[in-house]
């Protein structure tokens, strides 16, 4: 699965909306970012990529 710029922009927009309107604190975002990096280094990373890839395939219909 390739992470594309539009996907990054959509996720970035969601984080901005959560920060601006839902009360997401900066430290919440930083902890979540660090958790993502640590999770990517585990043995679950290929399974997570497969689930995200399947979800994106299902959403886009490709």
PDB file of N, CA, C and O in Angstrom:
ATOM      1  N   UNK A   1       0.848  -1.173   0.000  1.00  0.00           N
ATOM      2  CA  UNK A   1       0.000   0.000   0.000  1.00  0.00           C
ATOM      3  C   UNK A   1       0.890   1.231   0.000  1.00  0.00           C
ATOM      4  O   UNK A   1       1.827   1.333   0.791  1.00  0.00           O
ATOM      5  N   UNK A   2       0.595   2.144  -0.875  1.00  0.00           N
ATOM      6  CA  UNK A   2       1.327   3.386  -0.948  1.00  0.00           C
ATOM      7  C   UNK A   2       0.500   4.484  -0.287  1.00  0.00           C
ATOM      8  O   UNK A   2      -0.692   4.627  -0.559  1.00  0.00           O
ATOM      9  N   UNK A   3       1.140   5.250   0.577  1.00  0.00           N
ATOM     10  CA  UNK A   3       0.461   6.382   1.200  1.00  0.00           C
ATOM     11  C   UNK A   3       0.571   7.549   0.243  1.00  0.00           C
ATOM     12  O   UNK A   3       1.672   7.988  -0.092  1.00  0.00           O
ATOM     13  N   UNK A   4      -0.558   8.046  -0.190  1.00  0.00           N
ATOM     14  CA  UNK A   4      -0.556   9.127  -1.161  1.00  0.00           C
ATOM     15  C   UNK A   4      -0.753  10.467  -0.464  1.00  0.00           C
ATOM     16  O   UNK A   4      -1.197  10.534   0.682  1.00  0.00           O
ATOM     17  N   UNK A   5      -0.414  11.525  -1.181  1.00  0.00           N
ATOM     18  CA  UNK A   5      -0.552  12.871  -0.635  1.00  0.00           C
ATOM     19  C   UNK A   5      -2.006  13.188  -0.289  1.00  0.00           C
ATOM     20  O   UNK A   5      -2.254  13.744   0.781  1.00  0.00           O
ATOM     21  N   UNK A   6      -2.993  12.858  -1.155  1.00  0.00           N
ATOM     22  CA  UNK A   6      -4.379  13.146  -0.765  1.00  0.00           C
ATOM     23  C   UNK A   6      -4.809  12.440   0.524  1.00  0.00           C
ATOM     24  O   UNK A   6      -5.561  13.008   1.316  1.00  0.00           O
ATOM     25  N   UNK A   7      -4.339  11.214   0.740  1.00  0.00           N
ATOM     26  CA  UNK A   7      -4.678  10.515   1.973  1.00  0.00           C
ATOM     27  C   UNK A   7      -4.095  11.237   3.175  1.00  0.00           C
ATOM     28  O   UNK A   7      -4.761  11.389   4.198  1.00  0.00           O
ATOM     29  N   UNK A   8      -2.866  11.675   3.053  1.00  0.00           N
ATOM     30  CA  UNK A   8      -2.226  12.420   4.141  1.00  0.00           C
ATOM     31  C   UNK A   8      -2.960  13.731   4.385  1.00  0.00           C
ATOM     32  O   UNK A   8      -3.137  14.129   5.536  1.00  0.00           O
ATOM     33  N   UNK A   9      -3.387  14.407   3.330  1.00  0.00           N
ATOM     34  CA  UNK A   9      -4.122  15.662   3.487  1.00  0.00           C
ATOM     35  C   UNK A   9      -5.470  15.448   4.162  1.00  0.00           C
ATOM     36  O   UNK A   9      -5.876  16.255   4.998  1.00  0.00           O
ATOM     37  N   UNK A  10      -6.165  14.379   3.815  1.00  0.00           N
ATOM     38  CA  UNK A  10      -7.460  14.092   4.444  1.00  0.00           C
ATOM     39  C   UNK A  10      -7.278  13.809   5.931  1.00  0.00           C
ATOM     40  O   UNK A  10      -8.024  14.334   6.758  1.00  0.00           O
ATOM     41  N   UNK A  11      -6.296  12.985   6.273  1.00  0.00           N
ATOM     42  CA  UNK A  11      -6.047  12.690   7.681  1.00  0.00           C
ATOM     43  C   UNK A  11      -5.598  13.953   8.418  1.00  0.00           C
ATOM     44  O   UNK A  11      -6.004  14.184   9.556  1.00  0.00           O
ATOM     45  N   UNK A  12      -4.775  14.759   7.782  1.00  0.00           N
ATOM     46  CA  UNK A  12      -4.364  16.026   8.382  1.00  0.00           C
ATOM     47  C   UNK A  12      -5.536  16.952   8.616  1.00  0.00           C
ATOM     48  O   UNK A  12      -5.602  17.625   9.645  1.00  0.00           O
ATOM     49  N   UNK A  13      -6.459  16.995   7.674  1.00  0.00           N
ATOM     50  CA  UNK A  13      -7.661  17.822   7.841  1.00  0.00           C
ATOM     51  C   UNK A  13      -8.518  17.312   8.996  1.00  0.00           C
ATOM     52  O   UNK A  13      -9.070  18.104   9.759  1.00  0.00           O
ATOM     53  N   UNK A  14      -8.631  15.991   9.124  1.00  0.00           N
ATOM     54  CA  UNK A  14      -9.392  15.429  10.244  1.00  0.00           C
ATOM     55  C   UNK A  14      -8.761  15.779  11.587  1.00  0.00           C
ATOM     56  O   UNK A  14      -9.467  16.095  12.545  1.00  0.00           O
ATOM     57  N   UNK A  15      -7.444  15.723  11.657  1.00  0.00           N
ATOM     58  CA  UNK A  15      -6.753  16.100  12.897  1.00  0.00           C
ATOM     59  C   UNK A  15      -6.965  17.577  13.192  1.00  0.00           C
ATOM     60  O   UNK A  15      -7.186  17.950  14.344  1.00  0.00           O
ATOM     61  N   UNK A  16      -6.900  18.425  12.164  1.00  0.00           N
ATOM     62  CA  UNK A  16      -7.118  19.854  12.364  1.00  0.00           C
ATOM     63  C   UNK A  16      -8.534  20.119  12.867  1.00  0.00           C
ATOM     64  O   UNK A  16      -8.728  20.913  13.788  1.00  0.00           O
ATOM     65  N   UNK A  17      -9.516  19.462  12.271  1.00  0.00           N
ATOM     66  CA  UNK A  17     -10.906  19.650  12.705  1.00  0.00           C
ATOM     67  C   UNK A  17     -11.079  19.176  14.149  1.00  0.00           C
ATOM     68  O   UNK A  17     -11.753  19.832  14.943  1.00  0.00           O
ATOM     69  N   UNK A  18     -10.472  18.038  14.488  1.00  0.00           N
ATOM     70  CA  UNK A  18     -10.555  17.553  15.860  1.00  0.00           C
ATOM     71  C   UNK A  18      -9.890  18.524  16.826  1.00  0.00           C
ATOM     72  O   UNK A  18     -10.392  18.751  17.927  1.00  0.00           O
ATOM     73  N   UNK A  19      -8.775  19.090  16.422  1.00  0.00           N
ATOM     74  CA  UNK A  19      -8.074  20.057  17.279  1.00  0.00           C
ATOM     75  C   UNK A  19      -8.888  21.327  17.439  1.00  0.00           C
ATOM     76  O   UNK A  19      -9.005  21.862  18.541  1.00  0.00           O
ATOM     77  N   UNK A  20      -9.448  21.810  16.342  1.00  0.00           N
ATOM     78  CA  UNK A  20     -10.136  23.097  16.353  1.00  0.00           C
ATOM     79  C   UNK A  20     -11.521  23.023  17.001  1.00  0.00           C
ATOM     80  O   UNK A  20     -11.893  23.907  17.773  1.00  0.00           O
ATOM     81  N   UNK A  21     -12.273  21.985  16.693  1.00  0.00           N
ATOM     82  CA  UNK A  21     -13.677  21.961  17.093  1.00  0.00           C
ATOM     83  C   UNK A  21     -14.036  20.900  18.131  1.00  0.00           C
ATOM     84  O   UNK A  21     -15.067  21.026  18.793  1.00  0.00           O
ATOM     85  N   UNK A  22     -13.228  19.873  18.291  1.00  0.00           N
ATOM     86  CA  UNK A  22     -13.578  18.799  19.210  1.00  0.00           C
ATOM     87  C   UNK A  22     -12.744  18.799  20.484  1.00  0.00           C
ATOM     88  O   UNK A  22     -12.887  17.909  21.323  1.00  0.00           O
ATOM     89  N   UNK A  23     -11.883  19.781  20.629  1.00  0.00           N
ATOM     90  CA  UNK A  23     -11.118  19.903  21.864  1.00  0.00           C
ATOM     91  C   UNK A  23      -9.884  19.024  21.950  1.00  0.00           C
ATOM     92  O   UNK A  23      -9.405  18.737  23.048  1.00  0.00           O
ATOM     93  N   UNK A  24      -9.358  18.589  20.805  1.00  0.00           N
ATOM     94  CA  UNK A  24      -8.130  17.805  20.816  1.00  0.00           C
ATOM     95  C   UNK A  24      -6.980  18.699  21.266  1.00  0.00           C
ATOM     96  O   UNK A  24      -6.748  19.763  20.693  1.00  0.00           O
ATOM     97  N   UNK A  25      -6.282  18.269  22.269  1.00  0.00           N
ATOM     98  CA  UNK A  25      -5.134  19.031  22.769  1.00  0.00           C
ATOM     99  C   UNK A  25      -3.887  18.639  21.990  1.00  0.00           C
ATOM    100  O   UNK A  25      -3.814  17.542  21.435  1.00  0.00           O
ATOM    101  N   UNK A  26      -2.919  19.524  21.950  1.00  0.00           N
ATOM    102  CA  UNK A  26      -1.679  19.260  21.222  1.00  0.00           C
ATOM    103  C   UNK A  26      -0.985  18.020  21.767  1.00  0.00           C
ATOM    104  O   UNK A  26      -0.461  17.219  20.994  1.00  0.00           O
ATOM    105  N   UNK A  27      -0.973  17.851  23.072  1.00  0.00           N
ATOM    106  CA  UNK A  27      -0.289  16.692  23.646  1.00  0.00           C
ATOM    107  C   UNK A  27      -1.007  15.397  23.296  1.00  0.00           C
ATOM    108  O   UNK A  27      -0.363  14.350  23.218  1.00  0.00           O
ATOM    109  N   UNK A  28      -2.335  15.432  23.082  1.00  0.00           N
ATOM    110  CA  UNK A  28      -3.049  14.246  22.611  1.00  0.00           C
ATOM    111  C   UNK A  28      -2.531  13.835  21.232  1.00  0.00           C
ATOM    112  O   UNK A  28      -2.267  12.660  20.974  1.00  0.00           O
ATOM    113  N   UNK A  29      -2.394  14.822  20.359  1.00  0.00           N
ATOM    114  CA  UNK A  29      -1.924  14.549  18.998  1.00  0.00           C
ATOM    115  C   UNK A  29      -0.494  14.016  19.010  1.00  0.00           C
ATOM    116  O   UNK A  29      -0.166  13.108  18.246  1.00  0.00           O
ATOM    117  N   UNK A  30       0.354  14.571  19.867  1.00  0.00           N
ATOM    118  CA  UNK A  30       1.747  14.131  19.940  1.00  0.00           C
ATOM    119  C   UNK A  30       1.831  12.698  20.463  1.00  0.00           C
ATOM    120  O   UNK A  30       2.596  11.892  19.933  1.00  0.00           O
ATOM    121  N   UNK A  31       1.060  12.376  21.487  1.00  0.00           N
ATOM    122  CA  UNK A  31       1.057  11.014  22.027  1.00  0.00           C
ATOM    123  C   UNK A  31       0.534  10.030  20.982  1.00  0.00           C
ATOM    124  O   UNK A  31       1.071   8.932  20.839  1.00  0.00           O
ATOM    125  N   UNK A  32      -0.510  10.421  20.254  1.00  0.00           N
ATOM    126  CA  UNK A  32      -1.046   9.555  19.209  1.00  0.00           C
ATOM    127  C   UNK A  32      -0.021   9.341  18.100  1.00  0.00           C
ATOM    128  O   UNK A  32       0.119   8.229  17.592  1.00  0.00           O
ATOM    129  N   UNK A  33       0.690  10.392  17.724  1.00  0.00           N
ATOM    130  CA  UNK A  33       1.739  10.279  16.707  1.00  0.00           C
ATOM    131  C   UNK A  33       2.843   9.328  17.167  1.00  0.00           C
ATOM    132  O   UNK A  33       3.280   8.469  16.401  1.00  0.00           O
ATOM    133  N   UNK A  34       3.286   9.474  18.390  1.00  0.00           N
ATOM    134  CA  UNK A  34       4.320   8.579  18.925  1.00  0.00           C
ATOM    135  C   UNK A  34       3.818   7.140  18.995  1.00  0.00           C
ATOM    136  O   UNK A  34       4.566   6.208  18.700  1.00  0.00           O
ATOM    137  N   UNK A  35       2.558   6.954  19.383  1.00  0.00           N
ATOM    138  CA  UNK A  35       1.980   5.615  19.426  1.00  0.00           C
ATOM    139  C   UNK A  35       1.966   4.996  18.037  1.00  0.00           C
ATOM    140  O   UNK A  35       2.242   3.806  17.885  1.00  0.00           O
ATOM    141  N   UNK A  36       1.646   5.796  17.020  1.00  0.00           N
ATOM    142  CA  UNK A  36       1.645   5.300  15.651  1.00  0.00           C
ATOM    143  C   UNK A  36       3.022   4.848  15.199  1.00  0.00           C
ATOM    144  O   UNK A  36       3.158   3.810  14.550  1.00  0.00           O
ATOM    145  N   UNK A  37       4.051   5.628  15.542  1.00  0.00           N
ATOM    146  CA  UNK A  37       5.409   5.232  15.185  1.00  0.00           C
ATOM    147  C   UNK A  37       5.823   3.957  15.903  1.00  0.00           C
ATOM    148  O   UNK A  37       6.456   3.086  15.306  1.00  0.00           O
ATOM    149  N   UNK A  38       5.476   3.840  17.173  1.00  0.00           N
ATOM    150  CA  UNK A  38       5.819   2.634  17.914  1.00  0.00           C
ATOM    151  C   UNK A  38       5.045   1.431  17.399  1.00  0.00           C
ATOM    152  O   UNK A  38       5.591   0.330  17.320  1.00  0.00           O
ATOM    153  N   UNK A  39       3.783   1.629  17.049  1.00  0.00           N
ATOM    154  CA  UNK A  39       2.968   0.540  16.523  1.00  0.00           C
ATOM    155  C   UNK A  39       3.487   0.065  15.167  1.00  0.00           C
ATOM    156  O   UNK A  39       3.406  -1.121  14.850  1.00  0.00           O
ATOM    157  N   UNK A  40       4.014   0.980  14.377  1.00  0.00           N
ATOM    158  CA  UNK A  40       4.560   0.615  13.064  1.00  0.00           C
ATOM    159  C   UNK A  40       5.808  -0.258  13.191  1.00  0.00           C
ATOM    160  O   UNK A  40       6.184  -0.938  12.236  1.00  0.00           O
ATOM    161  N   UNK A  41       6.447  -0.247  14.345  1.00  0.00           N
ATOM    162  CA  UNK A  41       7.654  -1.048  14.544  1.00  0.00           C
ATOM    163  C   UNK A  41       7.344  -2.433  15.112  1.00  0.00           C
ATOM    164  O   UNK A  41       8.265  -3.222  15.324  1.00  0.00           O
ATOM    165  N   UNK A  42       6.079  -2.746  15.361  1.00  0.00           N
ATOM    166  CA  UNK A  42       5.720  -4.037  15.933  1.00  0.00           C
ATOM    167  C   UNK A  42       5.454  -5.056  14.839  1.00  0.00           C
ATOM    168  O   UNK A  42       5.482  -4.736  13.651  1.00  0.00           O
ATOM    169  N   UNK A  43       5.197  -6.279  15.254  1.00  0.00           N
ATOM    170  CA  UNK A  43       4.879  -7.332  14.294  1.00  0.00           C
ATOM    171  C   UNK A  43       3.453  -7.207  13.765  1.00  0.00           C
ATOM    172  O   UNK A  43       3.083  -7.916  12.829  1.00  0.00           O
ATOM    173  N   UNK A  44       2.655  -6.328  14.341  1.00  0.00           N
ATOM    174  CA  UNK A  44       1.291  -6.111  13.860  1.00  0.00           C
ATOM    175  C   UNK A  44       1.233  -5.169  12.651  1.00  0.00           C
ATOM    176  O   UNK A  44       0.183  -5.048  12.020  1.00  0.00           O
ATOM    177  N   UNK A  45       2.324  -4.514  12.328  1.00  0.00           N
ATOM    178  CA  UNK A  45       2.335  -3.525  11.251  1.00  0.00           C
ATOM    179  C   UNK A  45       1.844  -4.082   9.914  1.00  0.00           C
ATOM    180  O   UNK A  45       1.037  -3.417   9.265  1.00  0.00           O
ATOM    181  N   UNK A  46       2.283  -5.264   9.461  1.00  0.00           N
ATOM    182  CA  UNK A  46       1.769  -5.781   8.181  1.00  0.00           C
ATOM    183  C   UNK A  46       0.259  -6.038   8.201  1.00  0.00           C
ATOM    184  O   UNK A  46      -0.426  -5.805   7.205  1.00  0.00           O
ATOM    185  N   UNK A  47      -0.255  -6.518   9.332  1.00  0.00           N
ATOM    186  CA  UNK A  47      -1.696  -6.748   9.437  1.00  0.00           C
ATOM    187  C   UNK A  47      -2.476  -5.434   9.408  1.00  0.00           C
ATOM    188  O   UNK A  47      -3.534  -5.341   8.786  1.00  0.00           O
ATOM    189  N   UNK A  48      -1.946  -4.434  10.081  1.00  0.00           N
ATOM    190  CA  UNK A  48      -2.599  -3.119  10.085  1.00  0.00           C
ATOM    191  C   UNK A  48      -2.603  -2.532   8.678  1.00  0.00           C
ATOM    192  O   UNK A  48      -3.608  -1.977   8.236  1.00  0.00           O
ATOM    193  N   UNK A  49      -1.476  -2.654   7.974  1.00  0.00           N
ATOM    194  CA  UNK A  49      -1.413  -2.181   6.591  1.00  0.00           C
ATOM    195  C   UNK A  49      -2.417  -2.912   5.716  1.00  0.00           C
ATOM    196  O   UNK A  49      -3.055  -2.298   4.861  1.00  0.00           O
ATOM    197  N   UNK A  50      -2.565  -4.215   5.918  1.00  0.00           N
ATOM    198  CA  UNK A  50      -3.516  -5.000   5.124  1.00  0.00           C
ATOM    199  C   UNK A  50      -4.947  -4.550   5.385  1.00  0.00           C
ATOM    200  O   UNK A  50      -5.739  -4.435   4.450  1.00  0.00           O
ATOM    201  N   UNK A  51      -5.284  -4.294   6.639  1.00  0.00           N
ATOM    202  CA  UNK A  51      -6.639  -3.835   6.975  1.00  0.00           C
ATOM    203  C   UNK A  51      -6.909  -2.463   6.378  1.00  0.00           C
ATOM    204  O   UNK A  51      -7.982  -2.229   5.822  1.00  0.00           O
ATOM    205  N   UNK A  52      -5.946  -1.554   6.487  1.00  0.00           N
ATOM    206  CA  UNK A  52      -6.121  -0.216   5.912  1.00  0.00           C
ATOM    207  C   UNK A  52      -6.227  -0.300   4.399  1.00  0.00           C
ATOM    208  O   UNK A  52      -7.055   0.381   3.795  1.00  0.00           O
ATOM    209  N   UNK A  53      -5.389  -1.139   3.779  1.00  0.00           N
ATOM    210  CA  UNK A  53      -5.456  -1.319   2.333  1.00  0.00           C
ATOM    211  C   UNK A  53      -6.789  -1.884   1.891  1.00  0.00           C
ATOM    212  O   UNK A  53      -7.348  -1.441   0.887  1.00  0.00           O
ATOM    213  N   UNK A  54      -7.312  -2.864   2.632  1.00  0.00           N
ATOM    214  CA  UNK A  54      -8.617  -3.438   2.295  1.00  0.00           C
ATOM    215  C   UNK A  54      -9.732  -2.409   2.458  1.00  0.00           C
ATOM    216  O   UNK A  54     -10.656  -2.350   1.646  1.00  0.00           O
ATOM    217  N   UNK A  55      -9.639  -1.607   3.503  1.00  0.00           N
ATOM    218  CA  UNK A  55     -10.658  -0.563   3.719  1.00  0.00           C
ATOM    219  C   UNK A  55     -10.615   0.479   2.613  1.00  0.00           C
ATOM    220  O   UNK A  55     -11.658   0.916   2.127  1.00  0.00           O
ATOM    221  N   UNK A  56      -9.412   0.879   2.214  1.00  0.00           N
ATOM    222  CA  UNK A  56      -9.298   1.864   1.127  1.00  0.00           C
ATOM    223  C   UNK A  56      -9.776   1.280  -0.197  1.00  0.00           C
ATOM    224  O   UNK A  56     -10.399   1.980  -0.995  1.00  0.00           O
ATOM    225  N   UNK A  57      -9.490   0.010  -0.435  1.00  0.00           N
ATOM    226  CA  UNK A  57      -9.975  -0.646  -1.642  1.00  0.00           C
ATOM    227  C   UNK A  57     -11.494  -0.711  -1.644  1.00  0.00           C
ATOM    228  O   UNK A  57     -12.132  -0.476  -2.670  1.00  0.00           O
ATOM    229  N   UNK A  58     -12.065  -1.027  -0.500  1.00  0.00           N
ATOM    230  CA  UNK A  58     -13.523  -1.104  -0.383  1.00  0.00           C
ATOM    231  C   UNK A  58     -14.164   0.270  -0.581  1.00  0.00           C
ATOM    232  O   UNK A  58     -15.202   0.385  -1.233  1.00  0.00           O
ATOM    233  N   UNK A  59     -13.542   1.316  -0.016  1.00  0.00           N
ATOM    234  CA  UNK A  59     -14.096   2.675  -0.131  1.00  0.00           C
ATOM    235  C   UNK A  59     -14.004   3.183  -1.558  1.00  0.00           C
ATOM    236  O   UNK A  59     -14.962   3.749  -2.085  1.00  0.00           O
ATOM    237  N   UNK A  60     -12.842   2.981  -2.188  1.00  0.00           N
ATOM    238  CA  UNK A  60     -12.640   3.517  -3.541  1.00  0.00           C
ATOM    239  C   UNK A  60     -13.232   2.620  -4.622  1.00  0.00           C
ATOM    240  O   UNK A  60     -13.440   3.073  -5.747  1.00  0.00           O
ATOM    241  N   UNK A  61     -13.504   1.368  -4.305  1.00  0.00           N
ATOM    242  CA  UNK A  61     -14.091   0.452  -5.261  1.00  0.00           C
ATOM    243  C   UNK A  61     -13.131  -0.086  -6.301  1.00  0.00           C
ATOM    244  O   UNK A  61     -13.554  -0.540  -7.364  1.00  0.00           O
ATOM    245  N   UNK A  62     -11.839  -0.039  -6.004  1.00  0.00           N
ATOM    246  CA  UNK A  62     -10.830  -0.547  -6.952  1.00  0.00           C
ATOM    247  C   UNK A  62     -10.416  -1.919  -6.581  1.00  0.00           C
ATOM    248  O   UNK A  62      -9.577  -2.514  -7.257  1.00  0.00           O
TER     249      UNK A  62
END
